[in-house]
């Protein structure tokens, strides 16, 4: 089976913990960072990857019990590709999804990657449509756009609004 077909199969048969975490990180929901899931890297499939921050998030369930040596070698191999790897037990994600997301966001921000701070409201240029400003208001939790729904001017190319 080729890598694309295998990644597709893994995405379609995800665990409850993977579904839960994907709901928190998909579509730039976590601090505006883009994540992909089941990404082939160096012969392995990383559960969740943020290329912008070179961060991999791995979820470990019962299938990983007794495989600590394999997981450590896998982590080392992924780190050789320049990624930082975070590991969480499935039980942690299910019991405390918000705390897990906060830990991931702290790592993303600690990687020195982020978006520029928007201009103060008074100095924002007017909307080309003549209605208010043309930038989304960040959500108070830092998890994607709040009111407005439009991407900030100067947002990285390829970014879609949620």
C-alpha positions as CSV (number, residue, x, y, z in Angstrom):
1,X,0.0,0.0,0.0
2,X,1.4,3.4,-0.9
3,X,1.9,6.2,1.6
4,X,-1.1,8.2,0.5
5,X,-3.5,5.3,0.7
6,X,-2.1,4.3,4.1
7,X,-2.4,7.8,5.4
8,X,-6.0,8.0,4.2
9,X,-6.8,4.7,5.9
10,X,-5.3,5.9,9.2
11,X,-7.3,9.2,9.0
12,X,-10.5,7.2,8.4
13,X,-10.0,4.8,11.3
14,X,-8.8,7.3,14.0
15,X,-9.3,6.7,17.7
16,X,-11.6,8.8,19.9
17,X,-8.6,10.6,21.3
18,X,-7.4,11.5,17.8
19,X,-10.9,12.7,16.8
20,X,-11.0,14.8,19.9
21,X,-7.6,16.4,19.3
22,X,-8.3,16.9,15.6
23,X,-11.4,18.9,16.6
24,X,-9.2,21.2,18.6
25,X,-6.4,21.8,16.1
26,X,-8.0,21.5,12.7
27,X,-8.7,24.6,10.5
28,X,-6.3,26.9,12.3
29,X,-8.3,26.6,15.5
30,X,-5.3,26.4,17.8
31,X,-3.7,29.9,17.9
32,X,-4.0,30.1,14.1
33,X,-1.6,27.3,13.4
34,X,-2.2,24.8,10.6
35,X,-2.1,21.1,11.5
36,X,-2.2,18.1,9.2
37,X,-2.9,14.5,10.4
38,X,-1.3,11.2,9.6
39,X,1.6,12.7,7.7
40,X,4.3,10.4,6.3
41,X,7.8,11.5,7.5
42,X,10.8,9.3,7.1
43,X,9.0,6.0,6.9
44,X,6.7,6.8,9.8
45,X,3.2,8.4,10.0
46,X,3.1,11.3,12.4
47,X,-0.3,11.7,14.1
48,X,-0.5,15.5,13.9
49,X,2.0,17.9,12.3
50,X,2.4,21.6,12.3
51,X,5.0,22.3,9.6
52,X,5.2,26.0,10.5
53,X,6.5,25.2,14.0
54,X,8.1,21.9,13.1
55,X,6.0,20.2,15.8
56,X,4.7,16.7,15.8
57,X,2.0,15.6,18.3
58,X,1.8,11.9,18.9
59,X,-1.1,10.2,20.8
60,X,-0.3,6.9,22.6
61,X,-3.0,4.4,23.5
62,X,-3.0,0.8,24.7
63,X,-1.3,-0.3,21.5
64,X,1.9,1.6,22.6
65,X,2.1,-0.2,26.0
66,X,5.3,-2.3,26.0
67,X,6.6,-0.5,22.9
68,X,8.5,2.3,24.7
69,X,11.8,1.4,23.0
70,X,10.2,1.5,19.6
71,X,8.5,4.8,20.4
72,X,11.8,6.3,21.6
73,X,13.6,5.3,18.4
74,X,10.7,6.7,16.3
75,X,10.8,10.0,18.2
76,X,14.6,10.2,17.6
77,X,14.1,9.5,13.9
78,X,11.5,12.3,13.6
79,X,13.7,14.7,15.6
80,X,16.5,14.1,13.1
81,X,14.1,15.6,10.5
82,X,14.1,18.7,12.6
83,X,10.8,18.2,14.4
84,X,10.0,18.6,18.1
85,X,7.8,15.6,19.2
86,X,5.2,15.9,22.0
87,X,3.6,12.7,23.2
88,X,0.3,12.4,25.1
89,X,-1.6,9.4,26.4
90,X,-5.1,9.0,24.9
91,X,-6.5,9.1,28.4
92,X,-5.0,12.5,29.0
93,X,-6.5,13.9,25.8
94,X,-10.0,12.5,26.6
95,X,-9.9,13.6,30.3
96,X,-8.4,17.1,29.7
97,X,-8.6,18.2,26.1
98,X,-8.3,21.9,26.9
99,X,-5.2,21.3,29.0
100,X,-3.7,19.2,26.2
101,X,-4.4,22.0,23.7
102,X,-2.9,24.6,26.1
103,X,0.3,22.5,26.4
104,X,0.5,22.2,22.6
105,X,-0.1,25.9,22.1
106,X,2.6,26.7,24.7
107,X,5.0,24.6,22.7
108,X,4.0,26.3,19.4
109,X,4.5,29.7,20.9
110,X,7.8,28.6,22.5
111,X,9.0,27.6,19.1
112,X,9.1,31.4,18.3
113,X,6.5,31.0,15.5
114,X,3.4,33.2,15.4
115,X,1.6,35.9,13.6
116,X,2.2,39.6,13.7
117,X,0.2,41.5,16.2
118,X,-2.7,43.4,14.6
119,X,-2.7,47.2,14.5
120,X,-4.7,49.1,17.1
121,X,-8.3,49.5,16.0
122,X,-8.0,53.3,15.4
123,X,-5.2,52.9,12.9
124,X,-6.6,50.0,10.9
125,X,-7.3,50.8,7.3
126,X,-11.0,50.9,6.3
127,X,-12.6,47.9,4.7
128,X,-12.7,48.0,0.9
129,X,-16.4,47.4,1.3
130,X,-16.8,50.5,3.5
131,X,-18.0,48.6,6.6
132,X,-15.7,48.7,9.6
133,X,-12.2,47.2,9.6
134,X,-11.1,44.4,7.3
135,X,-9.5,42.2,10.0
136,X,-10.9,39.5,12.2
137,X,-10.9,40.0,15.9
138,X,-8.8,37.2,17.5
139,X,-10.8,35.0,19.9
140,X,-10.1,35.6,23.6
141,X,-8.7,32.0,23.8
142,X,-6.3,32.6,20.9
143,X,-7.9,29.8,19.0
144,X,-8.8,31.1,15.6
145,X,-10.8,34.1,14.5
146,X,-13.5,35.5,16.7
147,X,-16.1,37.9,15.4
148,X,-15.7,39.1,11.8
149,X,-14.6,35.8,10.3
150,X,-12.3,37.5,7.8
151,X,-8.6,36.8,7.8
152,X,-6.3,39.6,9.1
153,X,-4.6,41.6,6.4
154,X,-1.0,40.4,6.0
155,X,-1.9,36.8,7.1
156,X,0.4,34.1,5.7
157,X,-0.4,33.0,2.1
158,X,-2.5,29.9,1.8
159,X,-4.3,30.5,5.1
160,X,-8.1,30.2,4.9
161,X,-10.5,31.7,7.3
162,X,-12.5,29.3,9.5
